[in-house]
């Protein structure tokens, strides 16, 4: 009977120690979750997990958007340079033209030039 009591005391001490360790781990997890909840404003654990899991996908989508915007910017710069060169050529051609009509009046009907002037004035 004494042996069983000693074993029971030993088992009880072991289980108490194990419970204390689990409580400490649980407390650390709770504190971490509170910090995350405060920082993100998300209270639903499942939503928080979903956000973390889809974070990489969102990051890739943002990178793709940035790359698309960069390509569009480069294309617009090339278009602008081409239109500026064309406008310059037209001005040179108008200045060397035989009729004495001003360059502004001569090319006032050209839609590209009108559009370019409005873009430059903005």
Backbone as ProteinMPNN parsed JSONL, in Angstrom:
{"seq_chain_A": "XXXXXXXXXXXXXXXXXXXXXXXXXXXXXXXXXXXXXXXXXXXXXXXXXXXXXXXXXXXXXXXXXXXXXXXXXXXXXXXXXXXXXXXXXXXXXXXXXXXXXXXXXXXXXXXXXXXXXXXXXX", "coords_chain_A": {"N_chain_A": [[0.823, -1.182, 0.0], [1.956, 1.249, 0.748], [3.842, 1.559, -1.259], [2.232, 1.958, -3.486], [1.089, 4.401, -2.776], [3.357, 6.061, -2.746], [4.041, 5.887, -5.451], [1.774, 7.046, -6.547], [2.01, 9.665, -5.504], [4.387, 10.448, -6.752], [3.582, 10.251, -9.435], [1.576, 12.195, -9.414], [3.068, 14.512, -8.835], [4.628, 14.588, -11.135], [2.649, 14.948, -13.142], [1.607, 17.418, -12.303], [3.811, 19.08, -12.736], [4.045, 18.787, -15.493], [1.595, 19.911, -16.274], [2.004, 22.558, -15.403], [4.074, 23.326, -17.152], [2.73, 23.166, -19.611], [0.807, 25.129, -19.202], [2.424, 27.405, -19.083], [3.403, 27.44, -21.721], [0.99, 27.773, -23.054], [0.273, 30.273, -22.087], [2.259, 31.883, -23.241], [1.58, 31.595, -25.919], [-0.968, 32.747, -25.883], [-0.296, 35.402, -25.19], [1.239, 36.113, -27.403], [-0.707, 35.906, -29.404], [-2.435, 37.947, -28.565], [-0.805, 40.191, -29.031], [-0.519, 40.023, -31.822], [-3.189, 40.303, -32.559], [-3.681, 42.885, -31.638], [-1.922, 44.339, -33.271], [-2.815, 43.754, -35.892], [-5.568, 43.989, -35.841], [-7.326, 41.981, -36.262], [-9.614, 39.681, -35.043], [-10.555, 37.147, -35.354], [-9.358, 33.934, -35.381], [-9.189, 32.099, -37.493], [-9.419, 33.75, -39.736], [-7.087, 35.207, -39.446], [-5.155, 33.186, -39.81], [-5.721, 32.545, -42.467], [-5.011, 34.946, -43.717], [-2.229, 34.978, -43.278], [-1.522, 32.704, -44.728], [-2.231, 33.399, -47.326], [-0.604, 35.49, -47.812], [1.785, 35.372, -49.357], [0.766, 34.973, -51.913], [-0.637, 37.36, -52.265], [1.508, 39.152, -52.165], [2.891, 38.394, -54.498], [0.983, 39.127, -56.394], [1.003, 41.898, -56.022], [3.641, 42.487, -56.829], [3.415, 41.782, -59.533], [1.58, 43.718, -60.364], [3.099, 46.032, -59.994], [5.151, 45.562, -61.854], [3.635, 45.56, -64.229], [2.736, 48.214, -64.212], [5.208, 49.517, -64.449], [6.003, 48.661, -67.014], [3.982, 49.839, -68.527], [4.497, 52.517, -68.027], [7.029, 52.796, -69.201], [6.339, 52.288, -71.88], [4.63, 54.456, -72.359], [6.476, 56.523, -72.065], [8.145, 56.002, -74.281], [6.268, 56.381, -76.344], [5.721, 59.082, -75.942], [8.231, 60.213, -76.511], [8.434, 59.542, -79.228], [6.256, 60.967, -80.287], [7.045, 63.55, -79.612], [9.336, 63.781, -81.164], [8.164, 63.595, -83.678], [6.553, 65.881, -83.646], [8.541, 67.814, -83.506], [9.787, 67.385, -85.991], [7.679, 68.122, -87.657], [7.446, 70.809, -86.992], [9.89, 71.767, -87.889], [9.627, 71.198, -90.589], [7.515, 72.89, -91.163], [8.603, 75.364, -90.702], [10.422, 75.575, -92.754], [8.807, 75.601, -94.931], [7.227, 76.485, -98.082], [4.992, 78.164, -98.318], [3.959, 81.008, -96.522], [2.482, 80.608, -94.276], [1.836, 80.501, -90.806], [3.3, 78.041, -88.603], [1.697, 77.087, -86.587], [-0.948, 77.468, -87.507], [-0.865, 75.982, -89.803], [-0.684, 73.317, -89.018], [-2.811, 72.945, -87.36], [-5.006, 71.35, -87.708], [-4.14, 68.778, -87.42], [-4.67, 66.002, -85.546], [-3.0, 64.598, -83.77], [-1.091, 66.484, -83.088], [-2.624, 68.429, -81.834], [-3.53, 66.945, -79.668], [-1.08, 66.388, -78.471], [-0.207, 68.961, -77.76], [-2.126, 69.578, -75.835], [-1.481, 67.7, -73.911], [1.097, 68.52, -73.219], [0.616, 71.038, -72.148], [-0.569, 70.433, -69.77]], "CA_chain_A": [[0.0, 0.0, 0.0], [2.856, 2.392, 0.775], [4.447, 1.696, -2.581], [1.23, 2.563, -4.36], [0.973, 5.797, -2.373], [4.556, 6.741, -3.243], [3.916, 5.969, -6.914], [0.724, 8.026, -6.805], [2.596, 10.988, -5.23], [5.347, 10.716, -7.827], [2.787, 10.501, -10.636], [0.901, 13.471, -9.207], [4.08, 15.567, -8.986], [4.976, 14.621, -12.564], [1.529, 15.536, -13.881], [1.531, 18.821, -11.919], [4.918, 19.738, -13.442], [3.664, 18.799, -16.905], [0.522, 20.887, -16.41], [2.614, 23.891, -15.289], [4.778, 23.596, -18.41], [1.714, 23.406, -20.639], [0.193, 26.429, -18.901], [3.387, 28.431, -19.499], [3.369, 27.479, -23.183], [-0.296, 28.343, -23.431], [0.307, 31.694, -21.774], [3.078, 32.519, -24.262], [0.778, 31.626, -27.146], [-2.012, 33.757, -25.672], [0.325, 36.731, -25.258], [1.599, 36.343, -28.809], [-1.944, 36.155, -30.145], [-2.91, 39.288, -28.201], [0.035, 41.158, -29.744], [-0.894, 39.969, -33.238], [-4.546, 40.854, -32.655], [-3.556, 44.332, -31.468], [-1.23, 44.904, -34.428], [-3.568, 43.583, -37.135], [-6.974, 44.313, -35.667], [-8.114, 40.792, -36.595], [-9.931, 38.927, -33.829], [-10.886, 35.778, -35.738], [-8.131, 33.161, -35.587], [-9.216, 31.507, -38.84], [-9.124, 34.825, -40.686], [-5.663, 35.503, -39.282], [-4.419, 32.1, -40.471], [-5.935, 32.705, -43.9], [-4.187, 36.079, -44.156], [-0.83, 34.568, -43.317], [-1.33, 31.731, -45.794], [-2.376, 34.054, -48.627], [0.316, 36.63, -47.863], [2.702, 35.228, -50.482], [-0.004, 35.19, -53.131], [-0.887, 38.798, -52.341], [2.791, 39.771, -52.487], [3.148, 38.141, -55.916], [0.061, 39.968, -57.162], [1.507, 43.275, -55.954], [4.811, 42.557, -57.705], [2.927, 41.766, -60.91], [0.985, 45.036, -60.617], [4.203, 46.995, -60.125], [5.801, 45.302, -63.144], [2.731, 46.039, -65.273], [2.779, 49.678, -64.195], [6.51, 49.923, -64.996], [5.96, 48.456, -68.473], [3.098, 50.856, -69.108], [5.219, 53.789, -67.937], [8.061, 52.787, -70.237], [5.68, 52.417, -73.178], [4.171, 55.846, -72.485], [7.663, 57.355, -72.303], [8.544, 55.815, -75.685], [5.267, 57.055, -77.167], [5.929, 60.52, -75.778], [9.435, 60.581, -77.263], [8.117, 59.465, -80.656], [5.386, 62.101, -80.629], [7.844, 64.773, -79.53], [10.183, 63.809, -82.364], [7.291, 63.893, -84.826], [6.189, 67.292, -83.531], [9.741, 68.582, -83.859], [9.937, 67.278, -87.443], [6.634, 68.923, -88.286], [7.773, 72.228, -86.807], [11.013, 72.067, -88.795], [9.055, 71.203, -91.932], [6.666, 74.069, -91.313], [9.455, 76.55, -90.744], [11.088, 75.612, -94.053], [7.785, 75.485, -95.978], [7.215, 77.57, -99.07], [3.952, 79.152, -98.026], [4.31, 81.778, -95.333], [1.478, 80.389, -93.239], [2.493, 80.109, -89.553], [3.293, 76.604, -88.337], [0.568, 76.762, -85.728], [-2.157, 77.376, -88.307], [-0.685, 74.963, -90.815], [-0.889, 71.984, -88.465], [-3.853, 73.012, -86.344], [-5.97, 70.285, -87.935], [-3.536, 67.474, -87.12], [-5.178, 65.583, -84.229], [-1.887, 64.214, -82.905], [-0.447, 67.695, -82.581], [-3.556, 69.037, -80.884], [-3.478, 66.116, -78.455], [0.239, 66.569, -77.856], [-0.193, 70.281, -77.115], [-2.925, 69.544, -74.603], [-0.714, 66.93, -72.924], [2.223, 69.341, -72.771], [0.124, 72.152, -71.35], [-1.033, 69.941, -68.47]], "C_chain_A": [[0.875, 1.257, 0.0], [3.5, 2.613, -0.582], [3.48, 2.375, -3.552], [1.046, 4.039, -4.042], [2.163, 6.595, -2.881], [4.501, 6.917, -4.768], [2.869, 7.025, -7.278], [1.241, 9.443, -6.57], [3.564, 11.381, -6.334], [4.609, 11.05, -9.121], [2.083, 11.852, -10.56], [1.878, 14.629, -9.392], [4.469, 15.714, -10.452], [3.884, 15.315, -13.368], [1.366, 17.018, -13.558], [2.604, 19.62, -12.675], [4.588, 19.855, -14.932], [2.571, 19.837, -17.157], [1.073, 22.312, -16.329], [3.338, 24.27, -16.577], [3.799, 23.913, -19.535], [1.035, 24.757, -20.436], [1.123, 27.57, -19.323], [3.401, 28.572, -21.017], [2.085, 28.131, -23.668], [-0.326, 29.845, -23.179], [1.145, 32.448, -22.809], [2.31, 32.637, -25.574], [-0.318, 32.685, -27.03], [-1.448, 35.174, -25.777], [0.694, 37.077, -26.701], [0.357, 36.656, -29.633], [-2.502, 37.539, -29.825], [-2.122, 40.365, -28.927], [-0.325, 41.197, -31.227], [-2.257, 40.6, -33.443], [-4.508, 42.377, -32.54], [-2.939, 44.969, -32.712], [-2.072, 44.843, -35.7], [-5.021, 44.008, -37.026], [-7.896, 43.146, -35.995], [-8.354, 39.992, -35.322], [-10.231, 37.464, -34.115], [-9.605, 35.025, -36.083], [-8.081, 32.594, -37.001], [-8.897, 32.551, -39.897], [-7.646, 35.196, -40.636], [-4.802, 34.453, -39.979], [-4.536, 32.236, -41.985], [-5.088, 33.848, -44.444], [-2.721, 35.693, -44.261], [-0.573, 33.598, -44.473], [-1.418, 32.371, -47.181], [-1.438, 35.245, -48.792], [1.24, 36.543, -49.073], [1.98, 35.474, -51.807], [-0.28, 36.682, -53.331], [0.381, 39.543, -52.733], [3.11, 39.589, -53.971], [2.237, 38.976, -56.805], [0.515, 41.422, -57.16], [2.73, 43.455, -56.839], [4.395, 42.591, -59.171], [2.328, 43.124, -61.279], [2.061, 46.095, -60.814], [4.9, 46.815, -61.467], [4.938, 45.785, -64.31], [2.757, 47.562, -65.363], [4.098, 50.189, -64.762], [6.533, 49.77, -66.52], [5.105, 49.53, -69.145], [3.787, 52.221, -69.104], [6.279, 53.883, -69.015], [7.458, 52.959, -71.626], [5.194, 53.846, -73.393], [5.34, 56.795, -72.711], [8.119, 57.238, -73.752], [7.564, 56.515, -76.621], [5.446, 58.571, -77.121], [7.148, 60.986, -76.574], [9.172, 60.562, -78.764], [7.255, 60.64, -81.094], [6.142, 63.426, -80.564], [8.736, 64.903, -80.752], [9.348, 64.157, -83.592], [6.873, 65.357, -84.815], [7.354, 68.177, -83.937], [9.952, 68.568, -85.376], [8.905, 68.133, -88.162], [6.904, 70.417, -88.142], [8.9, 72.639, -87.734], [10.503, 72.143, -90.225], [8.214, 72.443, -92.172], [7.507, 75.329, -91.414], [10.133, 76.674, -92.1], [10.11, 75.549, -95.205], [7.773, 76.701, -96.886], [6.143, 78.603, -98.776], [4.244, 79.766, -96.666], [3.282, 81.648, -94.224], [2.188, 79.948, -91.962], [2.319, 78.611, -89.284], [2.096, 76.203, -87.486], [-0.712, 76.582, -86.542], [-2.068, 76.229, -89.303], [-1.019, 73.572, -90.285], [-1.971, 71.951, -87.389], [-4.86, 71.878, -86.494], [-5.423, 68.9, -87.603], [-3.905, 67.08, -85.69], [-4.053, 65.221, -83.262], [-1.219, 65.438, -82.288], [-1.34, 68.38, -81.561], [-3.524, 68.258, -79.568], [-2.163, 66.326, -77.715], [0.316, 67.924, -77.141], [-0.989, 70.268, -75.822], [-2.209, 68.759, -73.514], [0.444, 67.763, -72.369], [1.755, 70.461, -71.862], [-0.352, 71.723, -69.974], [0.108, 69.791, -67.587]], "O_chain_A": [[0.555, 2.228, -0.685], [3.681, 3.757, -1.002], [3.866, 3.247, -4.33], [0.864, 4.846, -4.953], [1.989, 7.699, -3.396], [4.869, 7.966, -5.296], [3.065, 7.804, -8.211], [0.942, 10.339, -7.359], [3.557, 12.522, -6.795], [4.957, 12.003, -9.817], [2.011, 12.57, -11.557], [1.545, 15.622, -10.039], [4.622, 16.829, -10.952], [4.178, 16.182, -14.191], [1.022, 17.803, -14.442], [2.33, 20.705, -13.188], [4.824, 20.893, -15.551], [2.623, 20.562, -18.15], [0.659, 23.179, -17.098], [3.229, 25.405, -17.042], [4.027, 24.833, -20.321], [0.724, 25.449, -21.406], [0.667, 28.581, -19.856], [3.409, 29.685, -21.542], [2.103, 28.948, -24.589], [-0.887, 30.601, -23.972], [0.771, 33.55, -23.211], [2.383, 33.66, -26.254], [-0.565, 33.432, -27.977], [-2.066, 36.044, -26.391], [0.483, 38.202, -27.154], [0.368, 37.564, -30.464], [-2.991, 38.229, -30.719], [-2.699, 41.349, -29.391], [-0.425, 42.271, -31.819], [-2.458, 41.351, -34.397], [-5.22, 43.075, -33.262], [-3.389, 46.026, -33.155], [-2.048, 45.778, -36.501], [-5.639, 44.353, -38.033], [-9.116, 43.305, -36.004], [-7.41, 39.661, -34.605], [-10.167, 36.629, -33.213], [-8.857, 35.433, -36.972], [-7.026, 32.613, -37.636], [-8.178, 32.264, -40.855], [-7.031, 35.468, -41.667], [-3.833, 34.791, -40.658], [-3.552, 32.06, -42.703], [-4.506, 33.726, -45.522], [-2.049, 36.046, -45.23], [0.472, 33.663, -45.12], [-0.746, 31.924, -48.111], [-1.482, 35.932, -49.812], [1.457, 37.548, -49.749], [2.524, 36.109, -52.71], [-0.167, 37.195, -54.444], [0.333, 40.465, -53.546], [3.552, 40.531, -54.628], [2.664, 39.476, -57.845], [0.424, 42.104, -58.181], [2.848, 44.467, -57.53], [4.961, 43.345, -59.962], [2.548, 43.621, -62.383], [1.95, 46.95, -61.692], [5.206, 47.795, -62.146], [5.455, 46.356, -65.27], [2.794, 48.127, -66.456], [4.112, 51.189, -65.48], [7.025, 50.648, -67.229], [5.464, 50.059, -70.197], [3.672, 52.985, -70.062], [6.42, 54.916, -69.67], [8.0, 53.691, -72.455], [5.332, 54.39, -74.489], [5.218, 57.763, -73.461], [8.444, 58.242, -74.386], [7.976, 57.166, -77.581], [5.336, 59.252, -78.141], [7.106, 62.026, -77.232], [9.624, 61.447, -79.491], [7.493, 61.237, -82.144], [5.9, 64.321, -81.374], [8.884, 65.99, -81.313], [9.784, 64.93, -84.446], [6.842, 66.002, -85.862], [7.171, 69.176, -84.632], [10.255, 69.599, -85.976], [9.215, 68.79, -89.155], [6.625, 71.197, -89.053], [8.875, 73.73, -88.303], [10.888, 73.031, -90.985], [8.206, 72.985, -93.277], [7.152, 76.259, -92.138], [10.393, 77.789, -92.551], [10.533, 75.452, -96.357], [8.235, 77.783, -96.525], [6.367, 79.799, -98.967], [4.731, 79.084, -95.764], [3.222, 82.492, -93.329], [3.071, 79.092, -92.028], [1.327, 78.003, -89.683], [1.548, 75.112, -87.645], [-1.477, 75.65, -86.296], [-3.07, 75.583, -89.61], [-1.57, 72.743, -91.009], [-2.025, 71.013, -86.593], [-5.5, 71.486, -85.519], [-6.192, 67.943, -87.516], [-3.501, 67.743, -84.735], [-4.144, 65.508, -82.068], [-0.833, 65.429, -81.12], [-0.86, 68.859, -80.534], [-3.494, 68.848, -78.488], [-2.137, 66.429, -76.489], [0.85, 68.012, -76.035], [-0.583, 70.873, -74.829], [-2.308, 69.097, -72.335], [0.731, 67.708, -71.173], [2.44, 70.797, -70.895], [-0.523, 72.566, -69.093], [-0.051, 69.387, -66.435]]}, "name": "protein", "num_of_chains": 1, "seq": "XXXXXXXXXXXXXXXXXXXXXXXXXXXXXXXXXXXXXXXXXXXXXXXXXXXXXXXXXXXXXXXXXXXXXXXXXXXXXXXXXXXXXXXXXXXXXXXXXXXXXXXXXXXXXXXXXXXXXXXXXX"}
